[in-house]
Amino acid sequence: MKLYDAIYIRKSIRNFQMTPLEDVQIKKLDQFIQNVQPLFEDLLYQINIITLPREVKGYFISKAPYYLVFSGERNEDSYRNAGYILEQIVLYLTVKGIGSCYQGCAKIPDELLTLQKSMEPLMIVAFGKPKNEWRKMSSEQKRLSVNELTKWKTEPTDSLNFILKAASLAPSSFNSQPWRFVVEGKEIHIFQKRNLSFLSSMQKMNAVDLGICMEHMMVAAEELWIDAVMEKSLSFPEKVLKNCQYVATMKMEKN
């Protein structure tokens, strides 16, 4: 199984066995983490694997034998970076038959982390051996269609639909699906719906969601042997999509 395949079968696991993984599994996971690709290379970040912490606080917490803790500076791009990087790891875990679940409101005890002053935990992922079935069936994939999410300024192609389908299957907090797209030629402009909720935590989680979505797009492009990059234009007109914030543009070239 490849990372692309994992997009279609992975589901959030909330019931874990508390038995430890094999040492070789943790070693290979750590090696994979060392080679993940960030969305924004100029942003500092740190990833820690926390084993059986004494206490994890917060709402909707899944008790698990392990937690990935992503730390960085507190801004929207760092949250998107968190989603982009963590989804690489989540898909890797899925390939290995290991369950995972994003923990948007979890808090790890401070004494378990050593961070630079400018950094703080932004997102946590619980992981371990699942108690029940870890694969998703097609009937569980309730998402908006590609056409509902996309404004086409060019003729749709199989490749574009392939990439946007993978994007549409990204997990998001409360299944909010905050991503929207404008397609022009070989470019996909990516937008985030403005969250009108008074809860700042939802706005942060939606930024993480966008990072996850963009990682799905890059995995799908790689599956098609398409060279792609994510770039952020400083002059992109926000008015292109009402009530949406421009995030980045995916630019593609065939190999």
N, C-alpha and C positions, 0 to 999 in steps of 0.2 A: 504494500500500500504506500502511496505517495502523499505528500502534504495536500495536494489538490483533492485526492480522494477523500481525505479526512474532512474537508469542508462539507461534504454531502452526508456524512454519517455521524459526525460528532454531535453530542447533545450535552447539556449541563448535567453534571452528576452531583446530587446533594446527599447521598448516602454512601459513605465510604467504609471499607474494612479498615480497621486500625492497625493491621499488620504492616510491618515495614516492607519496603521494596528491597530488592537485592542490591548489594553494594555496587555491582557492575552497572545496574540500571541508573543509579544516582550518579556514578562516575560519567557515564555516557551523556546523561542529561546535562551535567555541568559542562562537559565539552561542547555540547550543542549550544548552550547559553553563551559560551565564550565567542561563538561565531555568528550570532544573530546580527541582522542588518538593521540599523536604526532608520527611522523615517527622516529625522533631522540630525545630521551628524555633529552639529555644533552644540547640541544639548547634552549636558552631563546627566548620567543616570547610573544607577546601581541596582543589581538584582541579587537578592539573597534567598537561599533555600532554608526555611526554618522548619526544624523537625520537632514534632510533638510539643508545641509550646504549651506552657502551663495554662494560659488563658488567652483567648481571642475574644475581644468585646465587639459589640455592634449588633445591628438588626439583620435578620435573615442570614445568620451565619451557619455555614455547613461545617460540622466537626470533621476534621480530616487529619491524617497522620503527617501531612506536609503542607506548607504554604510557600508560594513564591511571592516575594515582596519586591515591588518595583518602586524605587525612590528616585526623585528628581526635584527640580525647582518647580514651584507651584505656578504654572501658567498653562494656557490652553494647548500650546504646542507640546508641552511636556506630557500632558494627559493623552494627546493623540499619539505621541511617541510611545507611551506606555502601552496603549492598545495595539499598536503596530508590532512592537517587539514581543509582547506577551502572547499575541495570537500565533506567532511563529512557534513559540514553545508549546502552546496548547495543542496546536495541530500535530506537532512532534509527539506529544504525549498520547494523543489519540491514535497515531500510527502504531505506537507501542502497546496499545490496549490499556492505557492508564487514563482514568477518569479525571475530570477537572471541572471547576466552577468558579467564575469570577465572583469576587466578594467585594462589592462596591462600598459597603459600609463597615468593613472589618477594621479593627484596630489591633496591631501587634504591640506588646509591651516594649517600651522604649529601650529597656536594657538588653533586648535581643538584637539590636541594630547599632552599628557604629557608622554614623553619617557625617558628611561635611555640613557645616553650619547652614549653607544655602539649600540643603536638600531635606526632603521629608518623604515619608511613604505616600504614594499616590494611588496605588492599586494593588490588590492582593488576589491571588488565585489559589484556591484549595485544590489539592490533587492527591491521588492515591489509588489503590485498587478499588474499583466500584463494587458495591454489594449486589447491584442488579445489572441489567442489560445496559451497556454503555453506548450502543449504537442507535441512531435515530432512524425511524422509518419514514418513507416519503410522505405519509399521511400527517406526520407531525410538523412538516415544514410549512408553517402558515406565515407567508410573507407577501408584501405587495409585489406585483409583477414588475418586470423590467420597464415596461412602457408606462406604468403608473409612477415610476421613480425618475423617468428620463425625459428630457426635452431634446428632441432630435433636430439638429441643424444640418445633418448629412444623412445620406441613405444608410439605414441599418445594415450591418454585415454580420455574418456568422461569428466572426472573431469578436466584434464588439458585444454582441449578445452573449457570447460565451463568458466574457470577462464580467459583464454587468450582472449576469445570473449569479456568478460566484459572489459578487459584491452584495447582492440582495439577500443572500443566505447568511450574512454575518450576524452573530448574536448581538443583541442590544439590550440595555436596561429596560425592563418592563415591555420588551418587544416594541420599543418606540420607533425603530427604524428611521433615525434622523437624517439619513443621507439622501441627497438628490443629485442628479447628474445633468450636465449639458454636453452633448457630443458634437464636435466639429472636426470633420476629417479624421485624422489619427490622434486627436486629443480628446480626453474625457475630463471636463472640468467638474470638480467635486465640491459640493456645498453641504453645509450643515444647517438643518432647520433651526431657526431661532426658538429657543425654549422659553415659553412665557411663564413657566412655573416659578413661584417665588422660592423654590428650593434650590439653592446654589449647588447642592450635591447632584441634582439631576443634570445641570448644565455641565458639570465636570464629567459625569458618567457619559453623557452624549459625546463629549470630546474623545473619551476613550473608545466609544463605539465607532467613531469615524476612523480612528487608527486601525481598529480591527477590520473594518470594511476595506480600507486601502490595502491592507496586507492580503486579503482575499483576492483583490484585483491583481496584485503583483504575482501571486501564486498562479492564478489562471493564465496570465500572460506568459509566464515561464512554461506552463504546460503546453502552450501553443508555439513555443520557441520564438517568442516575440521579445525583443529588447525593449524595455520600458523603464522610464524614470519618473519619479514624482518630483515636481517642481512647484514652487510657490511664487506666483506673480505678485509683485508689489503694486501693480496698477490695474488689477482685474476689476471691471465694473460690477459692484455688488447688486445693482438693479436688475441683473440678468434674470434672477429668480426672486420673486417676492417672498419676504419673510425668511430669507436664507442668507447665510454667511459663507462667503467664498473661503475654501480651505486650501486646495491645491489642484494642480493639473497633472494628469497622467499623459505622458507623451510616448508614443510607440513607433517602433520601426521593426520591420520583419528582418530576421536573421538571413 
